[in-house]
Amino acid sequence: MKTKIIFLFVFLVILSSCDKWLSPTDSTALSEEQAYSSVATINSVAANLYSRLRYEQSFTHDNETYDLCSWDEAINNSAYWANIGNKHASYRQYYDYTLIHDINKHIASLESKTSDNVSEDHKSYFLAEARYMRAYTYFVLVSRMGGVPLLTEVQEYTNEPLTLAQPRNTEAEIYDFILNEVDEIAEDLSLAATGTVTRATKAAALALKCRAALYAGTLAQNYDKSVSKGLVLKGGETGIPKERANNYLEKCIDAYLALEEMGTYSLHENYGEIFQAVSNPEVIFEIAYDGTNFTNHFTYWTVPHSMRPETKSGACVNPIANLLDCYEMINTHKSEPFNPYNGTIRSETLTGVTSSSASYKVFDKPEDFFAGRDPRMAHTIIYPGSLFRGQELDFRAGLAIPKGSGYDFKMAPTIEDVDNATSLNQYEEQTITGAEGPMITSNYVSHSGLLLRKYVDVTAGSEKSGMSSVPYIVFRYGEVLLNAAEAAFYLNENGETIYNAQNMRSLSLELINKIRQRAGGEEFILTDAELNLDRIRNERRVELAFEDHRYNDMKRWRIADEVWEYNTANESALTYGLWPYKIYAPGEENDGKWIYRRVLLEHRGSKDIANDPINFDNTMYYATYPKDDGNPYIVLNPNH
């Protein structure tokens, strides 16, 4: 009889106990027999492997915020609003066959070296866990590189490495391997104790299957686009034939249904709480931190400027208006750009100091501009007038002084000038620019007029370097619902499926509405007539913002090069901020009220290029293979 296995798997073990357990050069390492002699020692080997899995957005290292600022969710805190330079074909290159080798070695040792002291249930779980880590690693590889050599046996190093070289498997074969692995290991992973979220479980495997199947299915669904963009290699190393689409999309639905059958997971009632250190039924797999032994630096780098622990910290992720525009109005179910003007929306240059003609909407309070939107916006982004840790933050960019039909804009040029007594005396001791407000030449403030709330720890003291205990979520139930909703929508459109196509459209609408109802209540539920692919894509953009989905979604939809075309006339590749100004007009009706400027954020990647757009081209759909790989059988990726 199989019983649930309870592990004491504290993550401080991951980084502190066994960084080189699998390294043949480590003289302090246990022998193979010792390493597989007990549950505790096998746990340590597994901990080492877990610590090496690739998560682009984990919070382990000193600063892992910059990738969030690369595309159309945010900019960083550079004085020149840079996105760390526009990316190129080596972006997200990943080719870690040392990790694949070590996982394969771990699997082989579990099968042949495990002591009789280890129960069969433990051994079954450990084997399934190792295969989960291998499947996950291949998923990261294929999502970045396309088809890669599929190695499932231990390859021992020799003096003739070319004898070990293998050609790339097809992209479809790698996805097939991942999905088959999950099917084979799922039941053995159910041996993990109920509530386990920091190591492999049946639910984590199903969530991986759901995501991987959607990726493969949409690549097949968009095969014609891949052909037109030159992204299909004749050997199948990249590109998945269109006729495979339904098979993969059905597997995505299968994974969702299997997860539902477990009855363990549900949407947490409070969207914002999901991304704090609170236990909730939505999390399937996470990277845990305790703020002491296993440190989280994310809050140190993202906390508001007024709460920063050191001079060079805080405010590193500045959300942009491009993302805010996607949050729908609750009452109309429409995404409307934030327009601070009476009339046609426009954008202003950030160097402009006078407006003689623009007619601005006037707000009594700065937060009034943001009213009526999808509540997920307030749980994701700190905007002017909102609170963080019970404190109202001052995002004021400056003072707006009426001049004719327009305004003169007065701003503090640097953070040091915010409280300059001489300047303040001109305006009855009023602050010119708020502590969080945009600064033309200063770092570590918000240059977009906005700050990040999601994943930023609300606990006092967590802003100190490494001291946050907020987990990084790898898989959650909300993503699973969105994956299945998208897959079901395609299956309905395709018509030929093992599922009833009409039922698939109903399922898609049902799952989208579960997400929306949690966000905005009954009023936010869609009708069937409102459901379309653009709506599903937008739902992913706002629900999963800052969770490292946007880049991969744009790639698999095969629209990244269109939306992010490097062109100063392409508005979707330009980035915008919303700068609030307090009106200074003593004795006049609007004195003390607020206006906004929609500001074009210049100099993203270079001090020398104004209006530098986001840049994604066709070389970036698949990352470049390492030039020093030494494998003569490797076919280079398309357009490289």
C-alpha positions in Angstrom: 0.0 0.0 0.0 1.4 3.4 -1.0 1.4 6.1 1.6 1.9 9.9 1.5 5.6 10.9 1.9 6.3 13.8 4.2 9.5 15.6 3.5 11.2 18.2 5.6 12.7 20.0 2.6 13.8 23.4 3.9 15.1 25.5 1.1 18.1 26.7 3.0 19.5 23.2 2.3 19.4 23.9 -1.4 22.0 26.6 -1.4 24.1 25.9 1.7 24.7 22.1 1.8 25.5 20.6 -1.5 26.4 22.9 -4.3 29.0 20.4 -5.6 27.6 17.1 -4.6 27.5 15.9 -8.2 30.9 17.4 -9.1 33.6 14.8 -9.6 36.3 17.4 -8.5 34.8 18.0 -5.1 37.0 16.2 -2.6 34.5 16.6 0.2 31.6 15.0 -1.7 30.0 11.8 -0.5 30.6 8.7 -2.4 27.8 7.6 -4.7 26.9 4.8 -2.3 26.8 7.2 0.6 24.7 9.8 -1.4 22.0 7.2 -2.1 22.1 5.5 1.3 19.2 7.3 3.0 16.2 9.6 2.4 18.2 12.5 3.9 21.2 12.2 1.6 19.0 11.7 -1.5 17.1 14.8 -0.5 20.3 16.7 -0.5 21.2 15.6 -4.1 17.7 16.6 -5.2 18.1 19.9 -3.5 21.2 20.6 -5.5 19.4 19.9 -8.7 16.4 22.0 -7.8 18.7 24.9 -7.1 20.0 24.7 -10.6 16.7 24.7 -12.5 16.3 27.9 -14.6 13.7 30.5 -13.6 14.3 33.7 -15.4 12.4 35.7 -12.8 13.3 34.1 -9.5 14.2 36.4 -6.6 17.4 34.6 -5.4 20.1 36.8 -6.8 21.0 40.4 -5.9 19.1 42.0 -8.8 16.8 40.0 -11.1 14.4 42.9 -11.9 15.8 44.1 -15.2 14.3 41.4 -17.4 10.9 42.7 -16.3 11.8 46.0 -17.9 12.7 44.7 -21.3 9.4 44.7 -23.2 6.0 46.4 -22.8 5.2 45.9 -19.1 7.8 48.3 -17.5 10.9 50.3 -17.8 13.8 50.4 -15.3 15.0 53.2 -13.1 17.8 54.4 -15.2 18.0 58.2 -15.6 17.7 57.6 -19.3 14.8 55.2 -19.0 16.8 52.4 -20.5 15.6 48.8 -21.1 19.2 47.6 -20.6 19.8 47.9 -24.3 17.6 46.4 -26.9 17.9 42.6 -27.1 19.4 40.4 -29.8 19.3 36.8 -30.9 21.3 35.5 -27.9 18.7 36.8 -25.5 17.5 34.0 -23.2 20.0 31.6 -24.7 20.0 28.4 -22.6 21.9 25.2 -23.2 22.6 23.6 -19.9 23.6 20.0 -20.7 25.7 19.8 -17.6 22.4 19.9 -15.7 20.8 17.3 -18.0 23.8 15.0 -17.5 23.6 15.4 -13.7 19.8 14.7 -13.7 20.4 11.6 -15.8 23.1 10.5 -13.5 20.8 11.0 -10.5 18.1 8.9 -12.2 20.6 6.1 -13.0 21.9 6.1 -9.4 18.4 6.0 -8.0 17.7 3.0 -10.1 20.9 1.1 -9.3 22.5 2.5 -6.1 19.6 3.3 -3.7 20.0 1.5 -0.4 17.5 -1.0 0.9 17.0 1.4 3.8 15.0 3.6 1.4 11.4 2.5 1.0 9.9 1.6 -2.4 7.5 4.6 -2.1 10.4 7.0 -1.5 12.4 5.5 -4.4 9.3 5.8 -6.7 8.8 9.4 -5.7 12.5 10.3 -6.1 12.6 8.8 -9.6 9.5 10.6 -10.6 10.8 13.8 -9.1 14.0 13.6 -11.0 12.1 13.0 -14.3 10.0 16.0 -13.5 13.1 18.1 -13.2 14.4 16.8 -16.5 11.1 17.4 -18.2 11.0 20.9 -16.9 14.6 21.6 -18.0 13.8 20.3 -21.5 10.7 22.6 -21.6 13.0 25.6 -20.8 15.4 24.5 -23.5 12.7 23.9 -26.2 10.8 27.1 -25.4 14.0 29.1 -26.0 16.1 27.1 -28.5 13.6 25.0 -30.4 14.5 21.3 -30.9 17.5 20.2 -29.0 19.4 16.9 -28.7 17.3 14.6 -26.5 19.6 12.8 -24.0 18.0 10.5 -21.4 21.0 8.2 -20.6 24.2 9.1 -18.8 27.0 10.2 -21.2 30.4 9.8 -19.6 33.0 12.2 -20.6 35.8 10.8 -22.9 38.9 12.1 -24.6 36.9 12.0 -27.9 33.8 14.1 -27.2 32.7 14.0 -30.8 31.6 10.4 -30.2 29.0 11.8 -27.9 27.7 14.4 -30.2 24.1 14.1 -31.4 21.9 16.0 -33.8 19.0 18.1 -32.7 15.6 16.3 -32.2 12.7 18.1 -33.7 10.8 20.7 -31.8 7.7 18.4 -31.7 9.8 15.4 -30.4 11.0 17.5 -27.4 7.4 18.5 -26.6 6.3 14.9 -27.0 8.9 13.8 -24.6 7.9 16.3 -22.0 4.2 15.4 -22.2 4.9 11.6 -22.2 7.1 12.0 -19.1 4.4 13.8 -17.2 1.9 11.1 -18.1 4.3 8.4 -16.8 5.3 10.0 -13.6 2.1 11.8 -12.4 0.8 9.0 -10.1 4.2 8.5 -8.4 4.4 12.2 -7.7 1.0 11.9 -5.9 3.0 10.3 -3.1 4.1 13.8 -2.0 2.3 15.1 1.0 -0.8 17.1 0.6 0.0 20.8 0.5 3.5 20.4 -0.9 4.3 23.4 -3.1 8.1 23.6 -3.1 9.0 20.3 -4.8 7.5 18.1 -7.5 3.9 17.0 -7.1 1.3 15.5 -9.4 -0.3 18.9 -9.7 3.0 20.5 -10.6 3.6 17.9 -13.3 0.0 18.5 -14.7 0.6 22.3 -14.7 3.8 21.7 -16.7 1.9 19.5 -19.1 -0.8 22.1 -19.5 1.7 24.9 -20.3 3.9 22.8 -22.5 0.9 21.4 -24.5 -0.5 24.9 -25.0 2.9 26.1 -26.3 3.3 23.2 -28.7 -0.4 23.5 -29.8 -0.2 27.2 -30.5 3.1 26.8 -32.4 1.3 24.3 -34.6 -1.8 26.5 -34.8 0.4 29.3 -36.1 2.5 27.2 -38.4 1.6 29.3 -41.5 2.9 32.4 -39.7 6.1 30.5 -38.9 6.5 29.7 -42.5 5.9 33.2 -43.6 8.4 34.6 -41.1 11.1 32.0 -42.1 11.0 30.2 -38.8 10.7 26.6 -40.0 13.7 24.4 -40.5 13.3 21.6 -43.1 14.4 18.9 -40.6 11.7 20.0 -38.1 14.2 21.3 -35.6 12.0 24.4 -35.5 8.3 24.5 -36.5 5.5 22.1 -35.6 3.2 21.0 -38.4 -0.3 22.4 -38.3 -1.9 19.0 -38.3 -0.5 18.4 -34.8 -2.3 21.4 -33.3 -5.5 19.7 -32.1 -3.5 16.8 -30.5 -1.5 19.1 -28.4 -4.4 21.4 -27.5 -6.4 18.4 -26.4 -3.5 17.4 -24.1 -3.7 20.8 -22.6 -7.4 20.3 -21.8 -6.6 16.7 -20.5 -4.1 18.2 -18.0 -6.6 20.8 -16.9 -9.3 18.2 -16.4 -6.9 15.9 -14.4 -6.0 18.8 -12.2 -9.7 19.6 -11.7 -10.4 16.0 -10.8 -7.9 16.3 -7.9 -10.2 18.9 -6.3 -7.3 20.4 -4.4 -6.8 23.8 -6.1 -9.0 26.9 -6.6 -8.8 30.6 -7.2 -7.8 32.5 -4.1 -10.5 35.1 -3.4 -8.0 38.0 -3.0 -5.9 38.4 -6.2 -3.3 40.6 -4.5 -2.7 38.2 -1.6 -1.5 35.5 -4.0 1.8 37.4 -4.4 2.5 37.8 -0.7 3.8 35.3 1.8 0.4 33.9 2.6 -0.8 30.3 2.2 -3.5 30.1 -0.5 -5.2 27.3 -2.6 -4.0 28.7 -5.9 -0.3 28.0 -5.7 0.8 24.8 -7.3 4.6 25.2 -7.3 6.7 28.0 -5.9 10.2 29.0 -4.9 10.2 29.7 -1.2 12.3 32.2 0.7 12.7 32.8 4.4 14.6 36.1 4.2 17.5 34.8 6.2 19.0 31.6 5.0 17.4 31.7 1.6 17.2 35.3 0.7 14.8 37.3 -1.6 16.2 40.6 -2.9 13.2 41.6 -5.1 11.6 44.0 -2.6 15.0 45.6 -1.9 15.1 46.6 -5.6 11.5 47.5 -6.1 10.2 49.1 -2.9 9.1 52.8 -3.4 11.9 55.4 -3.2 10.6 56.9 0.0 11.0 53.5 1.7 14.3 52.4 0.1 16.9 51.0 2.6 19.9 52.4 0.8 20.7 55.2 -1.7 21.2 52.8 -4.6 18.0 50.7 -4.2 14.3 50.8 -4.8 12.0 51.8 -7.7 13.8 49.6 -10.2 10.6 48.4 -12.0 8.5 51.2 -13.4 5.3 49.9 -15.0 4.2 51.8 -18.1 1.0 53.1 -19.5 1.1 50.5 -22.3 0.2 47.9 -19.7 -2.3 50.1 -17.8 -4.2 50.7 -21.0 -5.0 47.0 -21.1 -7.0 46.9 -17.9 -10.6 47.1 -18.9 -13.3 49.5 -17.6 -15.6 47.4 -15.3 -18.8 48.9 -16.6 -18.0 48.7 -20.4 -15.7 45.7 -20.6 -13.5 47.7 -22.9 -9.7 48.5 -22.7 -9.4 52.2 -23.1 -6.1 54.1 -23.3 -5.5 56.4 -20.3 -6.3 59.7 -21.9 -5.6 62.8 -19.7 -6.8 65.2 -22.4 -10.2 66.5 -23.4 -10.3 65.2 -26.9 -7.8 63.1 -28.9 -5.2 61.2 -26.9 -1.6 62.3 -27.6 1.8 62.0 -26.0 4.1 64.7 -24.9 7.9 64.8 -24.8 9.3 64.6 -21.3 11.5 67.7 -21.9 8.5 69.9 -22.6 8.0 72.6 -19.9 5.1 74.5 -21.3 1.8 73.6 -22.8 -0.1 76.4 -24.5 -2.8 74.4 -26.2 -3.5 71.0 -24.6 -6.8 70.8 -22.8 -6.3 68.6 -19.7 -8.9 66.8 -17.7 -8.8 68.1 -14.1 -9.1 65.7 -11.2 -9.9 66.5 -7.6 -7.6 63.7 -6.4 -4.8 62.0 -8.2 -6.4 58.5 -7.9 -9.6 59.7 -9.7 -7.8 59.2 -13.1 -7.6 55.4 -12.4 -11.2 54.8 -11.1 -13.5 52.2 -12.6 -10.8 49.9 -13.9 -10.3 46.2 -13.5 -9.3 45.8 -9.8 -6.2 43.7 -10.8 -4.6 46.9 -11.8 -4.6 48.2 -8.3 -3.2 44.8 -7.0 -0.4 44.9 -9.6 0.6 48.5 -9.8 1.0 51.4 -7.4 -0.4 54.5 -9.0 -0.7 58.1 -7.8 -3.0 58.4 -4.8 -2.8 54.7 -3.8 -1.4 53.3 -0.6 1.5 51.0 0.1 2.0 49.7 3.6 -0.7 52.1 4.7 1.2 55.1 3.4 0.0 57.4 0.5 2.9 57.9 -1.9 3.6 61.2 -3.6 4.1 60.6 -7.4 3.8 64.3 -8.2 6.0 65.1 -11.2 5.8 68.8 -10.5 3.5 71.8 -10.3 1.3 73.0 -13.2 1.0 76.7 -13.1 -1.8 78.1 -15.4 -0.5 80.2 -18.2 -3.0 81.5 -20.8 -4.9 78.4 -22.0 -2.1 76.1 -20.9 0.4 75.5 -18.1 4.0 76.0 -17.2 5.4 72.9 -15.6 7.8 73.2 -12.7 9.8 70.1 -11.8 12.7 69.5 -9.4 15.6 68.6 -11.8 17.1 66.1 -9.3 16.1 64.3 -6.2 18.3 66.5 -4.1 16.2 69.5 -5.2 12.8 68.1 -4.1 13.0 70.0 -0.8 15.0 73.0 -2.0 13.9 75.8 0.4 14.6 78.6 -2.2 12.3 76.9 -4.8 9.7 76.1 -2.2 9.4 79.6 -1.1 8.2 80.6 -4.5 5.2 78.3 -4.2 4.1 78.8 -0.5 6.3 76.0 0.8 4.7 73.4 -1.4 6.7 70.4 -2.5 7.5 70.8 -6.2 8.2 67.1 -7.0 7.1 64.2 -4.8 9.5 61.6 -3.4 8.3 59.0 -5.9 7.9 61.5 -8.8 9.8 61.4 -12.1 13.2 63.1 -12.1 14.9 64.1 -15.3 18.4 63.1 -14.1 17.9 60.9 -11.1 18.0 57.2 -10.6 16.0 55.0 -8.2 12.8 56.9 -8.7 9.8 56.2 -10.9 10.3 57.6 -14.3 6.9 56.4 -15.6 4.9 57.9 -12.7 4.1 54.3 -11.5 5.6 51.6 -9.3 5.2 47.8 -9.0 3.1 46.3 -6.3 3.0 42.7 -7.4 5.5 40.5 -5.4 6.7 43.6 -3.5 6.6 42.6 0.2 4.3 44.6 2.4 6.0 43.5 5.6 8.0 46.3 7.3 11.7 45.5 7.2 11.5 43.3 4.1 13.1 46.1 2.0 16.4 45.3 3.6 18.6 43.4 1.2 17.5 39.7 1.0 15.0 39.9 3.8 11.7 39.4 2.0 9.9 36.0 2.4 7.5 36.5 -0.6 7.7 33.3 -2.8 8.2 33.3 -6.5 5.3 31.3 -8.1 6.2 29.0 -10.9 2.8 27.4 -11.5 -0.6 28.5 -10.2 -4.2 27.5 -10.8 -5.1 30.8 -12.5 -2.6 30.2 -15.3 -3.9 26.6 -15.8 -7.5 28.1 -16.3 -6.1 30.6 -18.9 -4.1 27.9 -20.7 -7.2 25.6 -21.0 -9.4 28.6 -22.0 -7.1 29.4 -24.9 -6.7 25.8 -26.0 -10.5 25.3 -25.8 -11.0 28.4 -28.0 -8.8 27.1 -30.7 -10.4 23.6 -30.6 -13.8 25.2 -31.1 -12.4 27.1 -34.1 -10.7 24.0 -35.6 -13.9 22.0 -35.3 -12.4 18.5 -35.4 -11.5 17.3 -31.9 -12.1 14.4 -29.6 -14.1 16.9 -27.5 -17.4 18.5 -28.7 -16.3 21.7 -30.3 -19.3 23.7 -29.1 -18.6 22.5 -25.6 -15.1 23.8 -26.0 -16.3 27.3 -26.7 -18.5 27.1 -23.6 -15.6 25.8 -21.6 -13.4 28.7 -22.8 -15.9 31.3 -21.8 -16.5 29.5 -18.4 -12.8 29.5 -17.6 -12.2 33.1 -18.6 -15.2 34.2 -16.5 -13.9 32.4 -13.5 -10.8 34.5 -13.7 -12.8 37.7 -14.4 -15.3 37.1 -11.7 -12.6 36.7 -9.1 -11.2 40.0 -10.3 -14.2 42.2 -10.6 -17.4 40.3 -9.6 -20.5 39.5 -11.5 -20.4 42.8 -13.3 -17.2 41.7 -15.0 -18.4 38.5 -16.6 -18.3 38.3 -20.4 -21.1 37.2 -22.7 -20.5 34.7 -25.4 -20.5 37.5 -28.0 -17.7 39.2 -26.2 -15.3 36.2 -26.3 -12.6 36.3 -29.0 -8.9 35.6 -29.3 -7.9 39.2 -28.6 -9.8 39.1 -25.4 -8.2 35.9 -24.3 -4.7 37.3 -25.1 -5.5 40.5 -23.1 -6.8 38.4 -20.2 -3.4 36.7 -20.0 -1.6 40.0 -20.2 -3.3 41.5 -17.2 -3.8 38.4 -15.1 -0.3 37.2 -15.5 1.5 40.5 -15.7 5.1 40.4 -14.3 5.0 36.6 -13.9 7.3 36.0 -16.9 4.7 34.9 -19.4 4.5 37.9 -21.8 7.6 37.3 -23.8 6.9 33.6 -24.5 3.2 34.3 -25.2 4.2 36.9 -27.9 6.6 34.4 -29.4 4.3 31.4 -29.6 1.5 33.7 -31.1 4.1 34.7 -33.7 3.3 38.4 -33.3 6.3 39.6 -31.3 8.1 41.0 -34.4 4.9 42.9 -35.4 4.0 44.4 -32.0 7.6 45.1 -31.1 8.9 46.2 -34.5 11.8 48.6 -34.1 10.1 51.6 -35.7 9.5 55.0 -34.2 6.2 55.1 -36.0 5.1 51.9 -34.3 3.1 53.0 -31.2 3.1 49.6 -29.6 6.9 49.5 -29.6 7.1 52.9 -27.9 6.7 53.3 -24.1 4.6 55.8 -22.2 4.3 57.2 -18.7 1.6 59.0 -16.9 3.0 62.0 -15.0 0.8 63.7 -12.4 1.0 67.5 -11.7 -0.6 69.4 -8.9 -2.1 72.7 -10.1 -0.7 75.7 -8.3 -3.2 78.6 -8.8 -3.9 80.4 -5.5 -7.4 81.8 -5.4 -8.6 79.9 -8.5 -11.1 77.1 -8.6 -8.6 74.4 -9.7 -5.9 75.2 -7.2 -4.7 72.0 -5.5 -6.3 69.8 -8.2 -4.5 67.4 -10.5 -3.8 67.0 -14.2 -1.7 64.3 -16.0 0.6 64.3 -19.0 0.9 61.2 -21.1 4.7 61.2 -21.6 6.7 59.5 -24.3 9.6 57.8 -22.4 12.7 58.5 -24.4 16.1 57.0 -24.6 15.2 53.4 -23.7 18.5 51.9 -24.8 20.8 54.7 -25.7 21.4 58.3 -24.5 21.9 59.2 -28.2 18.7 57.9 -29.6 15.5 59.7 -28.7 12.2 57.7 -28.8 14.2 54.4 -29.0 11.5 51.7 -29.5 11.4 48.2 -28.3 13.2 45.9 -30.7 12.3 42.3 -31.5 13.1 40.8 -34.9 12.8 37.4 -36.5 16.2 36.2 -35.2 14.8 36.3 -31.7 12.0 33.7 -32.0 14.7 31.1 -31.3 17.8 31.9 -29.4 21.2 31.4 -31.0 23.0 28.1 -30.4 26.3 28.5 -28.5 29.1 28.9 -31.0 31.5 26.9 -28.8 29.1 23.9 -28.4 31.5 21.8 -30.5 28.7 19.6 -31.9 29.2 19.4 -35.7 25.7 18.0 -36.2 23.9 21.1 -34.9 21.7 23.0 -37.4 21.6 26.7 -36.7 18.3 28.3 -35.9 16.3 30.2 -38.5 17.5 33.7 -39.6 20.8 33.3 -37.7 
